[in-house]
Amino acid sequence: MKHFTHSNALPLAAAALLMFVTAGCGRDSVKVYKVDSADTVVTPPPPAAAPAAMPTTMPDSLVAPDNSGQPQLKYTLPGGWKEKPLTQLRVASFEVAGNGKTADVSVIPLGGMSGGDTANVNRWLGQVGQAPVAEADLPKLTENVEIAGKPGELYDLAGMSPGSGEAERILGGILHGDDAVWYFKMAGDANLVESQKANFIAFLQSVSFNKLAAPSTMDLSQLPPSHPAIPGMDAGSAQIPAPDAADKPTWTIPADWKEGQLSQFLVAKFLIQGTGDATAAVNVSSLASDGGALLPNVNRWRGQLGQPPVTDDDIAKLPTIDASGTKATLVDISGTDARSNKPARLVGVIVPLGGQTWFYKLMGDADVVAQQHDALIQFIQSAKYPAGQ
């Protein structure tokens, strides 16, 4: 076995532009799914574009973004797997050969709206000539697997390639991370993929992510298209300084909050583990002036949970809390997480202070968020900001 490290990963901005492009992940036990003509499946509405029409790389007009601020992917490469050149979406890419046949392995991280598990599994089903399934039937295809030490999902899908008419099989795994959904996928000759099942699962279990320090700069090009404009930054401005330790507040941090990995635009991040696999995360960020105004930021949060935008009249009705001698706006949104396609809740607090705006966001499993609501408020109210704020 060989050990490798890759530092490439797809930023959230590019993923938001490419939410219809995804690839797969994995699980410990495996189920082969074959659709019999007698099976009755309730299918969802057809997608806007047929799977065959979906691109597999970013458009030529979109420059591949800098991924240096993303986690480094580490893994143990199974024997016989050979690395091959990366495409614009892949952070790892391999070829497996045997008995004159080949299989392709890809690793792709997507943030924001990655399309949802059901949409991606249905796309894989289409690639092996099988009919789509309804969201309610997805658990019938799902097996559990450990990916990077966390619970993931594995799908084993067999059928005939619509293009070649030959027997094809896909092993696909999905890992829902804090800031992205990771897709691990092996596709190719059915017998070869079946023979590589144990290696594929071992590969998933070997994956780990190097924790990176907070970036020294914040690349504005990585902001999602829906992000409000930042005052004082013209269209030609590429970067603004990221807050260093001297610029960060100090807080009283709840005992059950664990520090998470920082990414661009975050000043602090905390992970909260609930019952079972229920989790939530607290993100803290800061922008100059009003941070792009209250209404666009609230609507951006609402969009993350699939909720329609509100108006200035609705914003005026939002409650406030006292925070560091100022009135902070409290936002509470329930809906469906666009990353995982699962029910979620978001509690956000926006604090204007000393020429900056601080954004606190608690988001995740609804029960965990409900349990942590008061802890979030106390955390915010405990903040001691640097002089001048």
Buried (B, 14 or more C-beta within 10 A) or exposed (E): EEEEEBBBBBBBBBBBBBBBBBBBBBBBEBEBBEBEEEEEEEEEEEBEEEBEEBEEEBEEEEEBBBBBBBBBBBBBBBEEBEBBEBBBBBBBBBBBBBEEBEBBBBBBBBBBBBBBBBBBBBBBBBBBBBEBBEBEBBEEBBBEBBBBEBBBBBBBBBBBBBEEEEBBBBBBBBBBBBBBBBBBBBBBBBBBBBBBBEBBBBBBBBBBBEEBEBBEEBBBEBBBEEBBBBEEBEEEEEBBEBBEEEBBBEBEBBEEBEEBBBBBBBBBBBBBBBEEEBBBBBBBBBBBBBBBBBBBBBBBBBBBBBBEEBEEEEBEEBEEBEBBEEEBBBBBBBBBBBBBBEEBBBBBBBBBBEEBBBBBBBBBBBBBBEBBBEBBBEBBBBBEBBEEB
